[in-house]
Amino acid sequence: MNKEITNVRTEDYNFFNRKGIWIGVKAYQGRGFWYMIEDYLKMQEEYDEIYGFGQLAKMVDEEMAKRFDSALMKFRFTITRTKSSDRKDWKELEARKEICKRGLIAMDKYVRDNNIYEPPEMWVDTRHGFTTAIIKDSSKLLQAKSIRKDVNVFYTLDEIIELTRGSDVNSVKQQLDSAGIKDTQVVEVKQEDEEYYNDKVPF
């Protein structure tokens, strides 16, 4: 079995990966109801950037993950049987989409409330309306970008180290000294969670 499939809980999740090698949901791009599917895809892709592809459902308890698996399977099934010309079917498609979106939000809240996910460590500084961030772990750069959309430019720690290894390092340090920059300032980033939905079945 393909590694891309086995890396997620179900093949249904992989069906919604429009950036992957499988046709999946991409087969429905020409349908009139595509805008509803894309509405869900944008949210899934945002969480995939933060947690890794298909990894959010692996971080919650099994009961919640199974409810999401079931909701996603029903959403997929509804897509495959919906006709572009029959707008009566679109109502169910919209409902299935909203359930899956609430599922993503619920799982994200669970992970944050239980401190399961550690955001990437970064140093952030804003001067004259321009925000710069340095990421400690370069493999988490995409996650950092999805969390801090206000940052104008990101550097990895590796990039900073390479920049300071050249023969011009002394002149750079002199420039920094001239600007009065002698200490490193670390800014802690905190986010407030907001509960968007209160739906008991299934999310």
C-alpha positions as CSV (number, residue, x, y, z in Angstrom):
1,M,0.0,0.0,0.0
2,N,1.2,3.5,-0.8
3,K,3.0,5.3,2.0
4,E,0.9,8.4,1.4
5,I,-2.3,6.5,2.3
6,T,-0.8,4.6,5.3
7,N,0.4,7.9,6.8
8,V,-3.3,8.9,7.5
9,R,-6.0,7.2,9.5
10,T,-8.3,6.5,6.5
11,E,-8.2,6.5,2.7
12,D,-11.1,9.0,2.9
13,Y,-8.7,11.6,4.3
14,N,-6.4,11.0,1.4
15,F,-9.3,11.4,-1.0
16,F,-9.5,15.1,0.1
17,N,-5.8,15.7,-0.5
18,R,-5.9,17.8,-3.7
19,K,-2.1,18.3,-3.6
20,G,-1.4,14.6,-3.6
21,I,-0.7,12.1,-6.4
22,W,-4.2,10.6,-6.4
23,I,-7.1,12.1,-8.4
24,G,-9.5,11.9,-5.5
25,V,-11.5,15.1,-4.9
26,K,-9.8,16.8,-7.9
27,A,-12.1,14.8,-10.2
28,Y,-15.0,17.1,-9.1
29,Q,-13.3,20.4,-9.7
30,G,-15.6,21.1,-12.8
31,R,-18.8,20.5,-10.9
32,G,-21.1,23.3,-10.0
33,F,-20.9,22.5,-6.3
34,W,-17.1,22.6,-6.2
35,Y,-17.1,25.8,-4.2
36,M,-18.6,23.9,-1.2
37,I,-15.8,21.3,-1.3
38,E,-13.1,23.9,-1.7
39,D,-14.5,25.7,1.4
40,Y,-13.7,22.5,3.4
41,L,-10.4,21.8,1.7
42,K,-9.0,25.3,2.6
43,M,-9.7,24.5,6.3
44,Q,-8.2,21.0,6.1
45,E,-5.1,22.4,4.4
46,E,-4.6,25.0,7.1
47,Y,-4.6,22.4,9.8
48,D,-2.3,20.1,7.7
49,E,0.2,23.0,7.5
50,I,0.1,23.3,11.3
51,Y,0.1,19.6,12.4
52,G,1.3,17.8,9.2
53,F,-0.8,16.0,6.6
54,G,-3.5,13.9,8.3
55,Q,-1.9,14.2,11.7
56,L,-4.5,16.1,13.6
57,A,-6.9,13.1,13.9
58,K,-4.0,11.1,15.3
59,M,-3.6,13.5,18.3
60,V,-7.1,13.3,19.7
61,D,-8.7,10.4,21.6
62,E,-9.9,7.4,19.6
63,E,-13.6,8.1,20.0
64,M,-13.3,11.6,18.6
65,A,-11.1,10.4,15.8
66,K,-13.6,7.7,14.8
67,R,-16.4,10.2,14.7
68,F,-14.4,12.4,12.4
69,D,-13.4,9.4,10.2
70,S,-17.1,8.6,9.9
71,A,-18.1,12.2,9.1
72,L,-15.4,12.4,6.4
73,M,-16.5,9.1,4.9
74,K,-20.1,10.3,4.6
75,F,-18.9,13.6,3.1
76,R,-16.9,11.7,0.5
77,F,-19.9,9.4,-0.3
78,T,-22.2,12.4,-0.7
79,I,-19.8,14.1,-3.1
80,T,-19.6,11.0,-5.3
81,R,-23.4,10.7,-5.6
82,T,-24.3,14.4,-5.9
83,K,-25.3,15.6,-9.4
84,S,-24.3,19.0,-10.6
85,S,-27.8,19.6,-12.1
86,D,-29.8,18.7,-9.0
87,R,-29.5,21.4,-6.4
88,K,-31.7,19.4,-4.0
89,D,-28.7,17.2,-3.4
90,W,-26.5,20.2,-2.6
91,K,-28.3,20.8,0.7
92,E,-27.0,17.5,2.1
93,L,-23.5,18.2,0.7
94,E,-23.5,21.5,2.5
95,A,-24.5,19.8,5.7
96,R,-21.9,17.1,5.4
97,K,-19.2,19.7,4.7
98,E,-20.1,21.8,7.8
99,I,-20.0,18.7,10.0
100,C,-16.5,17.9,8.8
101,K,-15.4,21.5,9.4
102,R,-16.8,21.5,12.9
103,G,-14.9,18.2,13.4
104,L,-11.6,19.8,12.4
105,I,-12.3,22.7,14.8
106,A,-13.2,20.4,17.6
107,M,-10.1,18.3,17.2
108,D,-7.9,21.4,17.0
109,K,-9.5,22.7,20.2
110,Y,-8.9,19.3,21.9
111,V,-5.3,19.3,21.0
112,R,-4.8,22.9,22.2
113,D,-6.8,22.5,25.4
114,N,-4.8,19.4,26.4
115,N,-1.4,20.9,25.4
116,I,-0.7,18.0,23.0
117,Y,0.8,20.1,20.3
118,E,3.9,22.3,20.9
119,P,4.1,25.2,18.4
120,P,7.4,25.7,16.7
121,E,9.9,27.6,18.7
122,M,10.6,31.0,17.2
123,W,12.0,34.4,18.0
124,V,9.8,37.3,16.8
125,D,10.6,41.0,16.5
126,T,8.6,43.9,15.1
127,R,10.3,47.2,14.3
128,H,8.9,50.1,12.3
129,G,5.8,48.0,11.3
130,F,8.0,45.1,9.9
131,T,7.9,41.7,11.7
132,T,10.8,39.2,11.4
133,A,10.9,35.7,12.8
134,I,13.7,33.2,13.3
135,I,12.7,29.5,13.4
136,K,14.8,27.2,15.5
137,D,13.7,24.0,13.7
138,S,13.8,24.5,9.9
139,S,11.5,21.5,9.4
140,K,8.7,23.4,11.1
141,L,8.9,26.5,8.9
142,L,5.5,25.9,7.2
143,Q,3.9,25.4,10.6
144,A,5.3,28.7,11.8
145,K,4.1,30.5,8.7
146,S,0.5,29.2,9.2
147,I,0.5,30.2,12.9
148,R,2.1,33.7,12.4
149,K,0.5,35.1,9.3
150,D,1.5,38.6,10.5
151,V,5.2,37.9,10.0
152,N,6.7,39.6,7.0
153,V,9.8,37.4,6.7
154,F,11.0,34.2,8.2
155,Y,14.6,33.0,8.7
156,T,15.7,29.6,9.9
157,L,18.4,29.3,12.5
158,D,20.5,27.5,10.0
159,E,20.3,30.5,7.6
160,I,21.3,32.9,10.4
161,I,24.3,30.8,11.3
162,E,25.4,30.7,7.7
163,L,25.0,34.4,7.3
164,T,27.4,35.0,10.3
165,R,30.1,32.6,9.1
166,G,31.4,34.7,6.2
167,S,34.5,36.8,6.2
168,D,32.3,39.9,6.6
169,V,31.1,38.8,10.0
170,N,33.2,41.5,11.8
171,S,31.8,44.3,9.7
172,V,28.3,43.0,10.3
173,K,28.9,43.0,14.0
174,Q,30.2,46.5,13.9
175,Q,27.1,47.6,12.1
176,L,25.0,46.0,14.7
177,D,27.0,47.7,17.5
178,S,26.6,51.0,15.7
179,A,22.9,50.5,15.7
180,G,22.9,49.8,19.4
181,I,21.9,46.2,19.1
182,K,23.8,44.1,21.7
183,D,21.2,41.8,23.2
184,T,18.8,39.3,21.7
185,Q,15.2,39.9,22.5
186,V,12.8,36.9,22.6
187,V,9.1,37.5,22.2
188,E,6.7,34.8,23.5
189,V,3.7,34.2,21.2
190,K,0.4,33.2,22.7
191,Q,-2.9,32.5,21.0
192,E,-6.4,32.7,22.4
193,D,-8.8,29.9,21.4
194,E,-12.3,30.6,20.4
195,E,-15.1,28.1,20.4
196,Y,-17.0,28.6,17.1
197,Y,-19.6,25.8,17.3
198,N,-21.6,23.9,19.9
199,D,-23.0,21.0,17.9
200,K,-23.5,17.7,19.7
201,V,-23.9,15.4,16.6
202,P,-21.2,14.4,15.7
203,F,-19.2,17.6,16.4
